[in-house]
Amino acid sequence: MTRTANVAALRWSAAAATRVIRERAADSNKVTVTDHAQQRMEERGITLDDVLGILRQGHVYLTPRKNERSEWQAEMERRMPGGRDAAVVTVVPRRSGLIVRTVMWRDER
């Protein structure tokens, strides 16, 4: 069983979510950015490279939860160059890929 098979579990730990998100984000072709997330990226000066860096090197600190479509959703966080903390809210579909719902700075300035 692969790590991604664990996505169907009833409960999902932050550590397991971190592993699966990093694994899936390794292939940028598997990362879909929603229009909403794209707008927030532009507003907040966060680039696609930043988003991919957060997904590939960040951590899920809060327990993932199921969204309105019963898909797992998690927040990956990472300290960015310059010392600011950023987060990406991502949906983790059961089969493959990632869907970026929104991005934010954790330390409002």
Jmol script that loads the backbone (N, CA, C; Angstrom):
load data "model"
ATOM      1  N   MET A   1       0.844  -1.171   0.000  1.00  0.00           N
ATOM      2  CA  MET A   1       0.000   0.000   0.000  1.00  0.00           C
ATOM      3  C   MET A   1       0.895   1.243   0.000  1.00  0.00           C
ATOM      4  N   THR A   2       0.612   2.202  -0.859  1.00  0.00           N
ATOM      5  CA  THR A   2       1.390   3.431  -0.909  1.00  0.00           C
ATOM      6  C   THR A   2       0.877   4.404   0.137  1.00  0.00           C
ATOM      7  N   ARG A   3       1.669   5.417   0.395  1.00  0.00           N
ATOM      8  CA  ARG A   3       1.251   6.444   1.348  1.00  0.00           C
ATOM      9  C   ARG A   3      -0.030   7.126   0.898  1.00  0.00           C
ATOM     10  N   THR A   4      -0.176   7.339  -0.406  1.00  0.00           N
ATOM     11  CA  THR A   4      -1.357   8.036  -0.882  1.00  0.00           C
ATOM     12  C   THR A   4      -2.622   7.220  -0.664  1.00  0.00           C
ATOM     13  N   ALA A   5      -2.514   5.930  -0.503  1.00  0.00           N
ATOM     14  CA  ALA A   5      -3.690   5.109  -0.233  1.00  0.00           C
ATOM     15  C   ALA A   5      -4.284   5.453   1.122  1.00  0.00           C
ATOM     16  N   ASN A   6      -3.480   5.991   2.031  1.00  0.00           N
ATOM     17  CA  ASN A   6      -3.970   6.348   3.351  1.00  0.00           C
ATOM     18  C   ASN A   6      -4.928   7.533   3.340  1.00  0.00           C
ATOM     19  N   VAL A   7      -5.054   8.212   2.215  1.00  0.00           N
ATOM     20  CA  VAL A   7      -5.929   9.374   2.110  1.00  0.00           C
ATOM     21  C   VAL A   7      -7.384   8.992   2.380  1.00  0.00           C
ATOM     22  N   ALA A   8      -7.776   7.759   2.171  1.00  0.00           N
ATOM     23  CA  ALA A   8      -9.154   7.337   2.377  1.00  0.00           C
ATOM     24  C   ALA A   8      -9.478   7.066   3.844  1.00  0.00           C
ATOM     25  N   ALA A   9      -8.513   7.153   4.724  1.00  0.00           N
ATOM     26  CA  ALA A   9      -8.724   6.849   6.138  1.00  0.00           C
ATOM     27  C   ALA A   9      -9.750   7.785   6.772  1.00  0.00           C
ATOM     28  N   LEU A  10     -10.344   7.323   7.868  1.00  0.00           N
ATOM     29  CA  LEU A  10     -11.317   8.131   8.596  1.00  0.00           C
ATOM     30  C   LEU A  10     -10.653   9.280   9.351  1.00  0.00           C
ATOM     31  N   ARG A  11      -9.448   9.052   9.872  1.00  0.00           N
ATOM     32  CA  ARG A  11      -8.678  10.079  10.564  1.00  0.00           C
ATOM     33  C   ARG A  11      -7.316  10.121   9.905  1.00  0.00           C
ATOM     34  N   TRP A  12      -6.778  11.310   9.825  1.00  0.00           N
ATOM     35  CA  TRP A  12      -5.511  11.479   9.132  1.00  0.00           C
ATOM     36  C   TRP A  12      -4.623  12.377   9.965  1.00  0.00           C
ATOM     37  N   SER A  13      -3.445  11.951  10.276  1.00  0.00           N
ATOM     38  CA  SER A  13      -2.553  12.741  11.115  1.00  0.00           C
ATOM     39  C   SER A  13      -1.869  13.846  10.308  1.00  0.00           C
ATOM     40  N   ALA A  14      -1.410  14.857  11.023  1.00  0.00           N
ATOM     41  CA  ALA A  14      -0.681  15.944  10.385  1.00  0.00           C
ATOM     42  C   ALA A  14       0.608  15.429   9.746  1.00  0.00           C
ATOM     43  N   ALA A  15       1.285  14.499  10.412  1.00  0.00           N
ATOM     44  CA  ALA A  15       2.535  13.950   9.866  1.00  0.00           C
ATOM     45  C   ALA A  15       2.283  13.176   8.571  1.00  0.00           C
ATOM     46  N   ALA A  16       1.229  12.370   8.553  1.00  0.00           N
ATOM     47  CA  ALA A  16       0.902  11.612   7.338  1.00  0.00           C
ATOM     48  C   ALA A  16       0.510  12.552   6.208  1.00  0.00           C
ATOM     49  N   ALA A  17      -0.267  13.583   6.516  1.00  0.00           N
ATOM     50  CA  ALA A  17      -0.665  14.564   5.496  1.00  0.00           C
ATOM     51  C   ALA A  17       0.559  15.270   4.936  1.00  0.00           C
ATOM     52  N   THR A  18       1.490  15.634   5.805  1.00  0.00           N
ATOM     53  CA  THR A  18       2.719  16.289   5.348  1.00  0.00           C
ATOM     54  C   THR A  18       3.453  15.410   4.348  1.00  0.00           C
ATOM     55  N   ARG A  19       3.603  14.126   4.654  1.00  0.00           N
ATOM     56  CA  ARG A  19       4.307  13.205   3.747  1.00  0.00           C
ATOM     57  C   ARG A  19       3.601  13.110   2.388  1.00  0.00           C
ATOM     58  N   VAL A  20       2.280  12.931   2.394  1.00  0.00           N
ATOM     59  CA  VAL A  20       1.534  12.763   1.146  1.00  0.00           C
ATOM     60  C   VAL A  20       1.575  14.043   0.313  1.00  0.00           C
ATOM     61  N   ILE A  21       1.389  15.192   0.950  1.00  0.00           N
ATOM     62  CA  ILE A  21       1.398  16.462   0.211  1.00  0.00           C
ATOM     63  C   ILE A  21       2.775  16.703  -0.406  1.00  0.00           C
ATOM     64  N   ARG A  22       3.827  16.480   0.357  1.00  0.00           N
ATOM     65  CA  ARG A  22       5.180  16.661  -0.198  1.00  0.00           C
ATOM     66  C   ARG A  22       5.421  15.720  -1.375  1.00  0.00           C
ATOM     67  N   GLU A  23       4.985  14.477  -1.237  1.00  0.00           N
ATOM     68  CA  GLU A  23       5.156  13.485  -2.303  1.00  0.00           C
ATOM     69  C   GLU A  23       4.429  13.930  -3.578  1.00  0.00           C
ATOM     70  N   ARG A  24       3.195  14.358  -3.438  1.00  0.00           N
ATOM     71  CA  ARG A  24       2.419  14.772  -4.611  1.00  0.00           C
ATOM     72  C   ARG A  24       2.924  16.075  -5.209  1.00  0.00           C
ATOM     73  N   ALA A  25       3.402  16.997  -4.376  1.00  0.00           N
ATOM     74  CA  ALA A  25       3.870  18.296  -4.865  1.00  0.00           C
ATOM     75  C   ALA A  25       5.200  18.194  -5.601  1.00  0.00           C
ATOM     76  N   ALA A  26       5.885  17.065  -5.490  1.00  0.00           N
ATOM     77  CA  ALA A  26       7.153  16.888  -6.193  1.00  0.00           C
ATOM     78  C   ALA A  26       6.977  17.053  -7.695  1.00  0.00           C
ATOM     79  N   ASP A  27       5.795  16.713  -8.211  1.00  0.00           N
ATOM     80  CA  ASP A  27       5.470  16.889  -9.632  1.00  0.00           C
ATOM     81  C   ASP A  27       4.520  18.071  -9.748  1.00  0.00           C
ATOM     82  N   SER A  28       5.046  19.216 -10.187  1.00  0.00           N
ATOM     83  CA  SER A  28       4.224  20.431 -10.262  1.00  0.00           C
ATOM     84  C   SER A  28       3.037  20.279 -11.204  1.00  0.00           C
ATOM     85  N   ASN A  29       3.091  19.326 -12.124  1.00  0.00           N
ATOM     86  CA  ASN A  29       1.954  19.081 -13.013  1.00  0.00           C
ATOM     87  C   ASN A  29       0.754  18.508 -12.271  1.00  0.00           C
ATOM     88  N   LYS A  30       0.967  18.011 -11.058  1.00  0.00           N
ATOM     89  CA  LYS A  30      -0.121  17.445 -10.261  1.00  0.00           C
ATOM     90  C   LYS A  30      -0.739  18.463  -9.306  1.00  0.00           C
ATOM     91  N   VAL A  31      -0.258  19.715  -9.370  1.00  0.00           N
ATOM     92  CA  VAL A  31      -0.750  20.770  -8.488  1.00  0.00           C
ATOM     93  C   VAL A  31      -1.632  21.714  -9.287  1.00  0.00           C
ATOM     94  N   THR A  32      -2.903  21.803  -8.886  1.00  0.00           N
ATOM     95  CA  THR A  32      -3.862  22.701  -9.534  1.00  0.00           C
ATOM     96  C   THR A  32      -4.117  23.881  -8.614  1.00  0.00           C
ATOM     97  N   VAL A  33      -4.010  25.087  -9.149  1.00  0.00           N
ATOM     98  CA  VAL A  33      -4.252  26.302  -8.377  1.00  0.00           C
ATOM     99  C   VAL A  33      -5.603  26.868  -8.801  1.00  0.00           C
ATOM    100  N   THR A  34      -6.514  27.029  -7.840  1.00  0.00           N
ATOM    101  CA  THR A  34      -7.838  27.570  -8.157  1.00  0.00           C
ATOM    102  C   THR A  34      -7.739  29.051  -8.496  1.00  0.00           C
ATOM    103  N   ASP A  35      -8.785  29.574  -9.125  1.00  0.00           N
ATOM    104  CA  ASP A  35      -8.830  31.007  -9.429  1.00  0.00           C
ATOM    105  C   ASP A  35      -8.728  31.832  -8.150  1.00  0.00           C
ATOM    106  N   HIS A  36      -9.436  31.393  -7.108  1.00  0.00           N
ATOM    107  CA  HIS A  36      -9.388  32.106  -5.822  1.00  0.00           C
ATOM    108  C   HIS A  36      -7.957  32.165  -5.296  1.00  0.00           C
ATOM    109  N   ALA A  37      -7.263  31.037  -5.323  1.00  0.00           N
ATOM    110  CA  ALA A  37      -5.882  31.007  -4.837  1.00  0.00           C
ATOM    111  C   ALA A  37      -4.992  31.909  -5.682  1.00  0.00           C
ATOM    112  N   GLN A  38      -5.194  31.893  -6.986  1.00  0.00           N
ATOM    113  CA  GLN A  38      -4.409  32.758  -7.877  1.00  0.00           C
ATOM    114  C   GLN A  38      -4.621  34.226  -7.527  1.00  0.00           C
ATOM    115  N   GLN A  39      -5.863  34.618  -7.253  1.00  0.00           N
ATOM    116  CA  GLN A  39      -6.147  36.005  -6.857  1.00  0.00           C
ATOM    117  C   GLN A  39      -5.431  36.349  -5.552  1.00  0.00           C
ATOM    118  N   ARG A  40      -5.480  35.452  -4.585  1.00  0.00           N
ATOM    119  CA  ARG A  40      -4.827  35.704  -3.297  1.00  0.00           C
ATOM    120  C   ARG A  40      -3.309  35.774  -3.456  1.00  0.00           C
ATOM    121  N   MET A  41      -2.763  34.959  -4.331  1.00  0.00           N
ATOM    122  CA  MET A  41      -1.326  35.004  -4.594  1.00  0.00           C
ATOM    123  C   MET A  41      -0.939  36.388  -5.111  1.00  0.00           C
ATOM    124  N   GLU A  42      -1.712  36.903  -6.063  1.00  0.00           N
ATOM    125  CA  GLU A  42      -1.427  38.222  -6.625  1.00  0.00           C
ATOM    126  C   GLU A  42      -1.562  39.306  -5.570  1.00  0.00           C
ATOM    127  N   GLU A  43      -2.634  39.249  -4.762  1.00  0.00           N
ATOM    128  CA  GLU A  43      -2.861  40.244  -3.716  1.00  0.00           C
ATOM    129  C   GLU A  43      -1.753  40.246  -2.677  1.00  0.00           C
ATOM    130  N   ARG A  44      -1.225  39.072  -2.369  1.00  0.00           N
ATOM    131  CA  ARG A  44      -0.293  38.924  -1.257  1.00  0.00           C
ATOM    132  C   ARG A  44       1.164  38.823  -1.691  1.00  0.00           C
ATOM    133  N   GLY A  45       1.408  38.892  -2.997  1.00  0.00           N
ATOM    134  CA  GLY A  45       2.778  38.836  -3.491  1.00  0.00           C
ATOM    135  C   GLY A  45       3.442  37.484  -3.274  1.00  0.00           C
ATOM    136  N   ILE A  46       2.653  36.428  -3.365  1.00  0.00           N
ATOM    137  CA  ILE A  46       3.157  35.064  -3.212  1.00  0.00           C
ATOM    138  C   ILE A  46       3.182  34.426  -4.601  1.00  0.00           C
ATOM    139  N   THR A  47       4.330  33.920  -5.006  1.00  0.00           N
ATOM    140  CA  THR A  47       4.482  33.365  -6.354  1.00  0.00           C
ATOM    141  C   THR A  47       4.146  31.871  -6.385  1.00  0.00           C
ATOM    142  N   LEU A  48       4.020  31.340  -7.599  1.00  0.00           N
ATOM    143  CA  LEU A  48       3.807  29.905  -7.748  1.00  0.00           C
ATOM    144  C   LEU A  48       5.002  29.140  -7.198  1.00  0.00           C
ATOM    145  N   ASP A  49       6.210  29.641  -7.403  1.00  0.00           N
ATOM    146  CA  ASP A  49       7.395  28.992  -6.829  1.00  0.00           C
ATOM    147  C   ASP A  49       7.316  28.960  -5.305  1.00  0.00           C
ATOM    148  N   ASP A  50       6.800  30.047  -4.701  1.00  0.00           N
ATOM    149  CA  ASP A  50       6.606  30.071  -3.249  1.00  0.00           C
ATOM    150  C   ASP A  50       5.624  28.990  -2.823  1.00  0.00           C
ATOM    151  N   VAL A  51       4.503  28.888  -3.542  1.00  0.00           N
ATOM    152  CA  VAL A  51       3.473  27.891  -3.221  1.00  0.00           C
ATOM    153  C   VAL A  51       4.058  26.486  -3.311  1.00  0.00           C
ATOM    154  N   LEU A  52       4.783  26.210  -4.387  1.00  0.00           N
ATOM    155  CA  LEU A  52       5.379  24.888  -4.544  1.00  0.00           C
ATOM    156  C   LEU A  52       6.408  24.617  -3.442  1.00  0.00           C
ATOM    157  N   GLY A  53       7.168  25.625  -3.054  1.00  0.00           N
ATOM    158  CA  GLY A  53       8.126  25.470  -1.967  1.00  0.00           C
ATOM    159  C   GLY A  53       7.445  25.148  -0.649  1.00  0.00           C
ATOM    160  N   ILE A  54       6.321  25.800  -0.392  1.00  0.00           N
ATOM    161  CA  ILE A  54       5.559  25.525   0.832  1.00  0.00           C
ATOM    162  C   ILE A  54       5.053  24.085   0.807  1.00  0.00           C
ATOM    163  N   LEU A  55       4.508  23.661  -0.336  1.00  0.00           N
ATOM    164  CA  LEU A  55       3.974  22.301  -0.443  1.00  0.00           C
ATOM    165  C   LEU A  55       5.069  21.244  -0.358  1.00  0.00           C
ATOM    166  N   ARG A  56       6.240  21.546  -0.849  1.00  0.00           N
ATOM    167  CA  ARG A  56       7.329  20.559  -0.884  1.00  0.00           C
ATOM    168  C   ARG A  56       8.166  20.537   0.389  1.00  0.00           C
ATOM    169  N   GLN A  57       8.196  21.652   1.116  1.00  0.00           N
ATOM    170  CA  GLN A  57       9.097  21.728   2.270  1.00  0.00           C
ATOM    171  C   GLN A  57       8.403  22.137   3.567  1.00  0.00           C
ATOM    172  N   GLY A  58       7.121  22.453   3.488  1.00  0.00           N
ATOM    173  CA  GLY A  58       6.399  22.897   4.676  1.00  0.00           C
ATOM    174  C   GLY A  58       5.937  21.743   5.542  1.00  0.00           C
ATOM    175  N   HIS A  59       5.146  22.093   6.534  1.00  0.00           N
ATOM    176  CA  HIS A  59       4.607  21.112   7.480  1.00  0.00           C
ATOM    177  C   HIS A  59       3.128  21.384   7.718  1.00  0.00           C
ATOM    178  N   VAL A  60       2.374  20.321   7.919  1.00  0.00           N
ATOM    179  CA  VAL A  60       0.994  20.435   8.376  1.00  0.00           C
ATOM    180  C   VAL A  60       1.061  20.377   9.894  1.00  0.00           C
ATOM    181  N   TYR A  61       0.597  21.430  10.566  1.00  0.00           N
ATOM    182  CA  TYR A  61       0.643  21.467  12.025  1.00  0.00           C
ATOM    183  C   TYR A  61      -0.704  21.118  12.645  1.00  0.00           C
ATOM    184  N   LEU A  62      -1.781  21.500  11.984  1.00  0.00           N
ATOM    185  CA  LEU A  62      -3.118  21.214  12.494  1.00  0.00           C
ATOM    186  C   LEU A  62      -3.640  19.936  11.857  1.00  0.00           C
ATOM    187  N   THR A  63      -4.436  19.195  12.573  1.00  0.00           N
ATOM    188  CA  THR A  63      -4.998  17.959  12.041  1.00  0.00           C
ATOM    189  C   THR A  63      -5.832  18.265  10.799  1.00  0.00           C
ATOM    190  N   PRO A  64      -5.587  17.571   9.690  1.00  0.00           N
ATOM    191  CA  PRO A  64      -6.395  17.783   8.487  1.00  0.00           C
ATOM    192  C   PRO A  64      -7.866  17.481   8.777  1.00  0.00           C
ATOM    193  N   ARG A  65      -8.731  18.110   8.016  1.00  0.00           N
ATOM    194  CA  ARG A  65     -10.166  17.884   8.190  1.00  0.00           C
ATOM    195  C   ARG A  65     -10.805  17.630   6.839  1.00  0.00           C
ATOM    196  N   LYS A  66     -12.001  17.076   6.879  1.00  0.00           N
ATOM    197  CA  LYS A  66     -12.747  16.858   5.639  1.00  0.00           C
ATOM    198  C   LYS A  66     -13.485  18.146   5.283  1.00  0.00           C
ATOM    199  N   ASN A  67     -13.508  18.483   3.994  1.00  0.00           N
ATOM    200  CA  ASN A  67     -14.209  19.679   3.557  1.00  0.00           C
ATOM    201  C   ASN A  67     -15.663  19.346   3.207  1.00  0.00           C
ATOM    202  N   GLU A  68     -16.345  20.286   2.595  1.00  0.00           N
ATOM    203  CA  GLU A  68     -17.760  20.123   2.262  1.00  0.00           C
ATOM    204  C   GLU A  68     -18.017  18.999   1.256  1.00  0.00           C
ATOM    205  N   ARG A  69     -16.991  18.561   0.546  1.00  0.00           N
ATOM    206  CA  ARG A  69     -17.115  17.461  -0.423  1.00  0.00           C
ATOM    207  C   ARG A  69     -16.546  16.154   0.116  1.00  0.00           C
ATOM    208  N   SER A  70     -16.287  16.124   1.406  1.00  0.00           N
ATOM    209  CA  SER A  70     -15.703  14.951   2.084  1.00  0.00           C
ATOM    210  C   SER A  70     -14.317  14.594   1.561  1.00  0.00           C
ATOM    211  N   GLU A  71     -13.587  15.614   1.096  1.00  0.00           N
ATOM    212  CA  GLU A  71     -12.193  15.422   0.692  1.00  0.00           C
ATOM    213  C   GLU A  71     -11.315  16.004   1.792  1.00  0.00           C
ATOM    214  N   TRP A  72     -10.142  15.422   1.976  1.00  0.00           N
ATOM    215  CA  TRP A  72      -9.228  15.920   2.983  1.00  0.00           C
ATOM    216  C   TRP A  72      -8.679  17.272   2.578  1.00  0.00           C
ATOM    217  N   GLN A  73      -8.599  18.158   3.557  1.00  0.00           N
ATOM    218  CA  GLN A  73      -8.052  19.492   3.363  1.00  0.00           C
ATOM    219  C   GLN A  73      -7.054  19.755   4.483  1.00  0.00           C
ATOM    220  N   ALA A  74      -5.934  20.337   4.125  1.00  0.00           N
ATOM    221  CA  ALA A  74      -4.889  20.600   5.112  1.00  0.00           C
ATOM    222  C   ALA A  74      -4.224  21.938   4.816  1.00  0.00           C
ATOM    223  N   GLU A  75      -3.615  22.512   5.847  1.00  0.00           N
ATOM    224  CA  GLU A  75      -2.843  23.742   5.704  1.00  0.00           C
ATOM    225  C   GLU A  75      -1.370  23.411   5.878  1.00  0.00           C
ATOM    226  N   MET A  76      -0.616  23.648   4.819  1.00  0.00           N
ATOM    227  CA  MET A  76       0.846  23.489   4.875  1.00  0.00           C
ATOM    228  C   MET A  76       1.425  24.857   5.201  1.00  0.00           C
ATOM    229  N   GLU A  77       2.344  24.893   6.152  1.00  0.00           N
ATOM    230  CA  GLU A  77       2.972  26.151   6.545  1.00  0.00           C
ATOM    231  C   GLU A  77       4.474  26.049   6.399  1.00  0.00           C
ATOM    232  N   ARG A  78       5.082  27.224   6.147  1.00  0.00           N
ATOM    233  CA  ARG A  78       6.541  27.265   6.008  1.00  0.00           C
ATOM    234  C   ARG A  78       7.037  28.670   6.285  1.00  0.00           C
ATOM    235  N   ARG A  79       8.194  28.753   6.917  1.00  0.00           N
ATOM    236  CA  ARG A  79       8.875  30.033   7.086  1.00  0.00           C
ATOM    237  C   ARG A  79       9.544  30.366   5.766  1.00  0.00           C
ATOM    238  N   MET A  80       9.255  31.548   5.249  1.00  0.00           N
ATOM    239  CA  MET A  80       9.758  31.958   3.952  1.00  0.00           C
ATOM    240  C   MET A  80      11.049  32.759   4.112  1.00  0.00           C
ATOM    241  N   PRO A  81      11.823  32.872   3.027  1.00  0.00           N
ATOM    242  CA  PRO A  81      12.996  33.748   3.075  1.00  0.00           C
ATOM    243  C   PRO A  81      12.540  35.148   3.495  1.00  0.00           C
ATOM    244  N   GLY A  82      13.260  35.769   4.365  1.00  0.00           N
ATOM    245  CA  GLY A  82      12.850  37.066   4.886  1.00  0.00           C
ATOM    246  C   GLY A  82      12.151  36.938   6.229  1.00  0.00           C
ATOM    247  N   GLY A  83      11.893  35.698   6.664  1.00  0.00           N
ATOM    248  CA  GLY A  83      11.354  35.471   7.990  1.00  0.00           C
ATOM    249  C   GLY A  83       9.852  35.453   8.141  1.00  0.00           C
ATOM    250  N   ARG A  84       9.103  35.611   7.058  1.00  0.00           N
ATOM    251  CA  ARG A  84       7.638  35.579   7.159  1.00  0.00           C
ATOM    252  C   ARG A  84       7.129  34.155   7.066  1.00  0.00           C
ATOM    253  N   ASP A  85       6.022  33.885   7.751  1.00  0.00           N
ATOM    254  CA  ASP A  85       5.377  32.577   7.709  1.00  0.00           C
ATOM    255  C   ASP A  85       4.212  32.622   6.729  1.00  0.00           C
ATOM    256  N   ALA A  86       4.156  31.638   5.832  1.00  0.00           N
ATOM    257  CA  ALA A  86       3.091  31.557   4.836  1.00  0.00           C
ATOM    258  C   ALA A  86       2.430  30.187   4.924  1.00  0.00           C
ATOM    259  N   ALA A  87       1.182  30.128   4.451  1.00  0.00           N
ATOM    260  CA  ALA A  87       0.439  28.866   4.466  1.00  0.00           C
ATOM    261  C   ALA A  87      -0.311  28.693   3.159  1.00  0.00           C
ATOM    262  N   VAL A  88      -0.476  27.436   2.784  1.00  0.00           N
ATOM    263  CA  VAL A  88      -1.252  27.049   1.610  1.00  0.00           C
ATOM    264  C   VAL A  88      -2.327  26.080   2.087  1.00  0.00           C
ATOM    265  N   VAL A  89      -3.576  26.412   1.795  1.00  0.00           N
ATOM    266  CA  VAL A  89      -4.671  25.488   2.089  1.00  0.00           C
ATOM    267  C   VAL A  89      -4.862  24.637   0.842  1.00  0.00           C
ATOM    268  N   THR A  90      -4.728  23.331   1.006  1.00  0.00           N
ATOM    269  CA  THR A  90      -4.793  22.422  -0.133  1.00  0.00           C
ATOM    270  C   THR A  90      -5.766  21.280   0.114  1.00  0.00           C
ATOM    271  N   VAL A  91      -6.460  20.903  -0.939  1.00  0.00           N
ATOM    272  CA  VAL A  91      -7.322  19.724  -0.930  1.00  0.00           C
ATOM    273  C   VAL A  91      -6.486  18.574  -1.461  1.00  0.00           C
ATOM    274  N   VAL A  92      -6.623  17.422  -0.813  1.00  0.00           N
ATOM    275  CA  VAL A  92      -5.867  16.231  -1.203  1.00  0.00           C
ATOM    276  C   VAL A  92      -6.868  15.192  -1.719  1.00  0.00           C
ATOM    277  N   PRO A  93      -7.128  15.199  -3.043  1.00  0.00           N
ATOM    278  CA  PRO A  93      -8.069  14.216  -3.597  1.00  0.00           C
ATOM    279  C   PRO A  93      -7.615  12.789  -3.321  1.00  0.00           C
ATOM    280  N   ARG A  94      -8.539  11.885  -3.309  1.00  0.00           N
ATOM    281  CA  ARG A  94      -8.239  10.491  -2.966  1.00  0.00           C
ATOM    282  C   ARG A  94      -7.219   9.847  -3.890  1.00  0.00           C
ATOM    283  N   ARG A  95      -7.290  10.126  -5.166  1.00  0.00           N
ATOM    284  CA  ARG A  95      -6.446   9.385  -6.113  1.00  0.00           C
ATOM    285  C   ARG A  95      -5.082  10.003  -6.359  1.00  0.00           C
ATOM    286  N   SER A  96      -5.061  11.277  -6.685  1.00  0.00           N
ATOM    287  CA  SER A  96      -3.769  11.900  -6.977  1.00  0.00           C
ATOM    288  C   SER A  96      -3.913  13.408  -7.010  1.00  0.00           C
ATOM    289  N   GLY A  97      -2.780  14.076  -7.071  1.00  0.00           N
ATOM    290  CA  GLY A  97      -2.742  15.512  -7.228  1.00  0.00           C
ATOM    291  C   GLY A  97      -3.061  16.279  -5.965  1.00  0.00           C
ATOM    292  N   LEU A  98      -3.019  17.612  -6.113  1.00  0.00           N
ATOM    293  CA  LEU A  98      -3.358  18.556  -5.053  1.00  0.00           C
ATOM    294  C   LEU A  98      -4.127  19.703  -5.670  1.00  0.00           C
ATOM    295  N   ILE A  99      -5.037  20.270  -4.911  1.00  0.00           N
ATOM    296  CA  ILE A  99      -5.783  21.452  -5.356  1.00  0.00           C
ATOM    297  C   ILE A  99      -5.526  22.550  -4.338  1.00  0.00           C
ATOM    298  N   VAL A 100      -4.880  23.635  -4.774  1.00  0.00           N
ATOM    299  CA  VAL A 100      -4.593  24.759  -3.893  1.00  0.00           C
ATOM    300  C   VAL A 100      -5.831  25.641  -3.839  1.00  0.00           C
ATOM    301  N   ARG A 101      -6.431  25.750  -2.645  1.00  0.00           N
ATOM    302  CA  ARG A 101      -7.649  26.551  -2.468  1.00  0.00           C
ATOM    303  C   ARG A 101      -7.344  28.009  -2.184  1.00  0.00           C
ATOM    304  N   THR A 102      -6.337  28.255  -1.336  1.00  0.00           N
ATOM    305  CA  THR A 102      -5.958  29.633  -1.020  1.00  0.00           C
ATOM    306  C   THR A 102      -4.558  29.661  -0.433  1.00  0.00           C
ATOM    307  N   VAL A 103      -3.987  30.851  -0.387  1.00  0.00           N
ATOM    308  CA  VAL A 103      -2.674  31.065   0.207  1.00  0.00           C
ATOM    309  C   VAL A 103      -2.762  32.284   1.105  1.00  0.00           C
ATOM    310  N   MET A 104      -1.927  32.295   2.147  1.00  0.00           N
ATOM    311  CA  MET A 104      -1.989  33.425   3.068  1.00  0.00           C
ATOM    312  C   MET A 104      -0.667  33.615   3.797  1.00  0.00           C
ATOM    313  N   TRP A 105      -0.479  34.812   4.278  1.00  0.00           N
ATOM    314  CA  TRP A 105       0.613  35.074   5.220  1.00  0.00           C
ATOM    315  C   TRP A 105       0.072  34.758   6.600  1.00  0.00           C
ATOM    316  N   ARG A 106       0.837  34.051   7.403  1.00  0.00           N
ATOM    317  CA  ARG A 106       0.435  33.716   8.763  1.00  0.00           C
ATOM    318  C   ARG A 106       0.697  34.870   9.710  1.00  0.00           C
ATOM    319  N   ASP A 107       1.669  35.702   9.361  1.00  0.00           N
ATOM    320  CA  ASP A 107       2.032  36.857  10.195  1.00  0.00           C
ATOM    321  C   ASP A 107       1.577  38.118   9.475  1.00  0.00           C
ATOM    322  N   GLU A 108       0.395  38.564   9.772  1.00  0.00           N
ATOM    323  CA  GLU A 108      -0.149  39.756   9.102  1.00  0.00           C
ATOM    324  C   GLU A 108       0.742  40.953   9.379  1.00  0.00           C
ATOM    325  N   ARG A 109       1.101  41.658   8.313  1.00  0.00           N
ATOM    326  CA  ARG A 109       1.925  42.881   8.439  1.00  0.00           C
ATOM    327  C   ARG A 109       1.192  44.029   7.828  1.00  0.00           C
TER     328      ARG A 109
END
end "model"
wireframe off; spacefill off
backbone 0.3
color backbone group
